[in-house]
Amino acid sequence: MQLNVGMKSLGWISEDADDTTVNIAIIWIITGFATVSVVSGLKRGIKTLSIIGFGLGCLILFLSFVMENSYYQLNLLVQTTGTYLQW
């Protein structure tokens, strides 16, 4: 449902689209990727998915650091680490 709302807010699907149909299509696509990954085994399928996931995570981290206020993010990191260690 979260992917459905996100795609609607980005304009990738129309606001008139039936939510149930879109949710079912999203579930089928995710299930298809998971099935292909499991069938291809640990060496190829799951390894490839984990590399893609790690790469996308690094990309999102880099983009959020570059496109937002970097000073604020670094300051927040230091403050929250200090609070965690203090308590």
Buried (B, 14 or more C-beta within 10 A) or exposed (E): EEBBEEBBEEEEBEEEBEEEEBEEEBEEEEEEEEEEBEEBEEEEBBEEBEEEEEEEEEEEEEEEEEEEEEEEEEEEEEEEEEEEEEE
